[in-house]
Amino acid sequence: MKKIGIILSGCGAFDGAEIHESVLTIYYLNKAGAELSFYAPDVKQLQVMNHHTQQITPDENRNVLEESARIARGPVNNLSDMVIDELDAVVIPGGFGSAANLSTYAVEGKNCKVNSELIEIIKSVISKGKVLGVICISPILVACALKDSNLKPTITIGTDEELNDILAAWNANPVLAQASEVIVDERNKIVTTPAYMLAENIVEVGNGIEKFTNEIMRIV
C-alpha cells in the first residue's frame, strides 16, 4: 500500500486549504488504495475570512493545524514531524492558505518566502525520488522553494501570465494548462493541475484531480 502525506494550510478557499480540492484528492487517493496521513504547520493563520460575506474578520484568530483537522476529520500531524522516508508521495492542495499560511506570497508576491520546514520537505521529496503532487496556486511553493537549485521544475498554475512570469523568474518551467489538465514532470516526479485557478465548477476540478491522482499512483 502506498503511503501519501497530504499537507493542508487550514480550511477554506479564501484563508486556508481549498475544501473541494482537498476532499477530492483524499477521495481519489483512497479509492486508488493509498494510505493517507495529514500534516499542517502549527501556526496562526495570516487572516480569517467570512466565506459568506467574503470579508476579512480582523478580530478573529485561528490556528492552521487546528483548522486543517476540519478537513482531515481528526488529528493532524505537525508539519515538523513529517518523515519523508516513511512516505511514497506528498500532496499539497490549493487554496489561499498556500499563499498566506505556507508562504508569504499573499503579502510579498514575487519576493515571498516559503515556510522553512516546507522548503526542506519539498527538497527532500525530490532528492529521495518520491512523488510531489501540487494543486491550484500551490505550485508557487515548489517554484519558490527550488528557485536557487538547478532542478527547473516543470509545473502548471493555469494560464495567468503574471504568475507564469514569476514562476519563470524563479527558474521554473511553467506550462499553460486548463482546469482539468495535468502536467507531469517525469524527471523530478512532480504532478500539477490548475483546478480552481481556472475551473468554473467542481466537476472540472474533479476531472482534473482524478487524472492528477492517477498520475501520482502511476509514478509512485
N, C-alpha and C positions, 0 to 999 in steps of 0.2 A: 504493500500500500504506500503510495506516495504521500509525503508529508509536506504540507504547504503552510507557510506563515502569512497571515493577512495583516497588514499594517493599516490601522484606522486613525483618523485625525479628528475624532469627535462624532457627532451625529446630526446631520442636517446639511442640505446642499449649500447653504449660504454662510455657515460658520463651522462646518465640520466635514465628515465624510459624506459623500452623496449616497443617500439611502438606497435608491433603486440600483445604482451601480454596485454597491456593496452586497446587497441581498442577492442580486442576480449572479454575482461572482460566487458567492457562497453556495447557491443552489446548483449551478452547473459544475462546480468543482466537486461538491458532494455527490452529485449524480454520476460523475465520472469515477467515483471511488476514492477520492483523495481524503486524507485525514487533515483537518484544519486546526490551526491554533491562531489566537488573536493577540495582537500587540498594539500598544499606543504609548506615547510619551506621557509621563505623569507630570503634566504642566498645565498652567492656566491657559484657557483659550484667549486668543487675541481679542475677540469680541463675541457677543451673544446677539443673535438675530431673531426677531419675532418673525417666524416664517409665514404668518398670516398677513401681517402688515408690510413685511419686508423692510422693517425699520430696526436699526440697532437699539438695543435696550442697554444704555450706558451704565446703569447701576447694578446690572446683573453679572455675576461671575460664575463660570463653570470650569470644570476640570476635564481635560481632553480624554484621559484614561477612563474616568467615570462615565462620560458621555458615550464613549465608544462601546461600553458594556451594554448600552441600549440595543445596539445592532448585533453584538455577539450573543445577546440573551444570557449573559452571565459574566463571570470574572474575565478580565483581560490582563495579559502579561505586560509588565513594564517593558518598554522598548529596549531598555538596557540589559534585559535578561535574555534576549534572543541569542540562540546559539546556532550559527549558520550550518555547522557540521551536522546538526540534527534535522535539517530540513532539505528538501529537494528543490523547493522554489519559494520565492517571496513575491507577494502581490500587493500592490498599493492602489486601491480605488481612488476616484477623483473626489471632487467637492472642494469648496473654498478653503476647507481646513488644510489642504496641502499647501496652499499659498499663504495661509495665515498661522497655522499651528505647527506644521512640519518644516516651514521655511519662513523667511521674511519677505517673500516675493510680493505679498499684498501691500507692503509698506515701502519696500525699497526697489521693486522692479528688477531691472537687469543687474543691479548691484546687490542683489539679495544674497543671503546666506542660508544654507540648509542645516537643519538640526545635526549637530556633530555626530551623535550616535547613528543617525540615519546615513550620513556620509560613509561611515565605516561599514555599515551593513551593505550598502549598495556596492562598494568596492569589493567587499569580501564575497558577496554573492557571485560577482563576475569572475574574480580571481580563482575561486574554487570550482568554477564550471557549473554553478547552479543556474536555475532559470529565474529571470526577473520579469514579472508582468506588471504593467503600469497603464492606468486608465485615465482618460479625460485630461485634466490640467496637470496631473502628477508627473508626466514626462519632464517637466521643468526641474523636478527634483533630481532626476537622473542626469540630465544635461549639466546642471549646475554642479552637482557632486563630482562629475568626471571632467570638468572643463580644463583642468590642469594635467590631464592624462593624455595619452596618445590613442585612446580607445575609439574615439569618434563614433559614439553610438548612433545607430540608425533608428529613429523614432518618429512617431507622428503625434501631433497635437491638433490635427484637423487642417484647416485652411487659413487660419488667421495670419496675415502677412507680418504683422508686428511681432507676434510671438515666434514665428518661424525665423525671423531675423535675429531675435535674441538667442534662440537655440543655436543658430549657425555661428553667432558670435562666441558662444560657449564651446565651440569646437565639436558640436553635434552635427549629424546629418539628418535634417528634418525632411520628412516625406509628406506631401499633401495626401490626405485621405478623407473619405466621407464617414459619416457617423457609424455605419455598420461594417466598415472595413477594418482589417487587421494588418499591421506591419510587423514582420518578424526579422530581427537582426540575428541571423543564424550564427555569425561569428561570436558575438557577445552573449547570445542566448537571451535577448530582450524582446518581449512581445508587448505591443502597444495598440490601443484602439481609441478613437476620439470620443465615443459615447456622447455625453451631454455637452461637449464642446460644440457639437453641431446638431445632435438629434432633436427632433421635434416631439417625440413621444417615446414611451417606454418600450414599444415594440422595436423601434430602431436600435435602441440601446441593448435590448435583449438579444437581437440578432447578432450584433457586434460582439457582445460578451460571450455568447455561446461559441462563436468562432474563436475568440480570444482564449477561452479556457481549453478548447480543443487543441489549439496550437501549443499551449503550455504543457498539456498532458502528452502531446506528441514528442516534444523535445526534452522532457524532464528526465 
